């Protein structure tokens, strides 16, 4: 059964409602179709049918009734690309447990269908997935891996600026692939000369002028022969100045003159040489802030910052993290002669949920560690570096080891439940909610329907109690 709203198109949102009770499923589906523009809602009443639909089609979101099957979340989570919201009868402990098992949000019954629509729409906006096929990124776009919307915009921008002679200024966090972007600009520019890369932060101040402009024999101690600098070597091609904001302020004036005139004079030389160079610069700093702080010349900034290209961090690239992870795992397993075949569902969720402050470089390094230190097969969650587990699962680390926490569910013997003090249950609920949201206090507070300050206050109190006990 299906419900639809709005005109069909390439951005159509498809939602699957997996619910055993038709009396519950139909009002939910009708509300979703009515409230979410350009949507199509399908209903399935068995876990097997839900699995089949998710394997055969792409859905923007899934709503799961927990009475569908005891292991519904574990079975459906690996098949769901977008957000998954679960519903059920029970306590707050059930809600926290559902989110730990893969649900992005939980609604306790009874609830108004409109409330579900609002919560689901918020999750869909946080994690947008378009169900209909959309143009994929060009296969192997000059060394880049990934096809997220953010990267497709970068690829399109590189294509637009590549043919120009104007300077390109690439910005982005460390590890996002700025040199790859510079190389892609050169590859698509049609220029016949070489791509010459120079890291301004890796060369000593007293040598970088010679590295850029070259020197003549005898110009300084150790200059035993004439030396062509990067500017001359890039004649007819592209000169890539990485970490441009690290360049010594005094040298920036000479670079500005070179950019303005296109003339190069070697250190110690008398003659200037005309060269045809396309400039591409990059930095992981905020160049405008560097100008404001007086560390980067404003006139040089405006000469070089003509065609900006901003690279997104890995945490903003959606499913690219797993695409990169699978690609790296295949290559690294081959290099290290290991027989890894993929990732288990929890490891995938952890990789997708981690913020990757070191971006693609950190991901590759983490997987190399996994491959070297473990045998082949599937990469499991416990193989991933401790800092990832601590950040995603919220488990505390002591001396580099993850300290296991008590499970959310309480022990049950027959019809009796072990009753724990209220403060113990409260602490478990809050800490497990934080675990479910990777330590994000705001999201955990929203799920528990309490004020974030309450979590801050209680955690501080627990920490003080622990310190006093020690």
Secondary structure, 3 states (H helix, E strand, C coil): CEEEECCCCCCCEEEEEECCCHHHHHHHHHHHHHHCCCEEEEEECCHHHHHHHHHHCCCCEEEEECCCCCCHHHHHHCCCCCEEEEEECCCHHHHHHHHHCCCCEEEECCCCHHHHHHHHHHHHHHCCCCCCCCCCCCCCCCCCCCCCHHHHHHHHHHHHHHCCCCCEEEECCCCCCHHHHHHHHHHCCCCCCCEEEEECCCCCHHHHHHHHHEECCCCCCCCCCCEECHHHHCCCCEEEEECHHHCCHHHHHHHHHHHHHCEEECECCCCEEECCCEEEEEECCCHHHHHHCCCCCHHHHHHHCCEEEECCCHHHCCCHHHHHHHHHHHHHHHHHCCCEEEECHHHHHHHHHCCCCCHHHHHHHHHHHHHHHCCCEEECHHHCCHHHHHHHHCCCEECCEECCCCCCCCCEECCEECCCCHHHHHHHHHHHHHHHCCCCHHHHHHHHCCCHHHHHHHHHHHHHHHHHHC
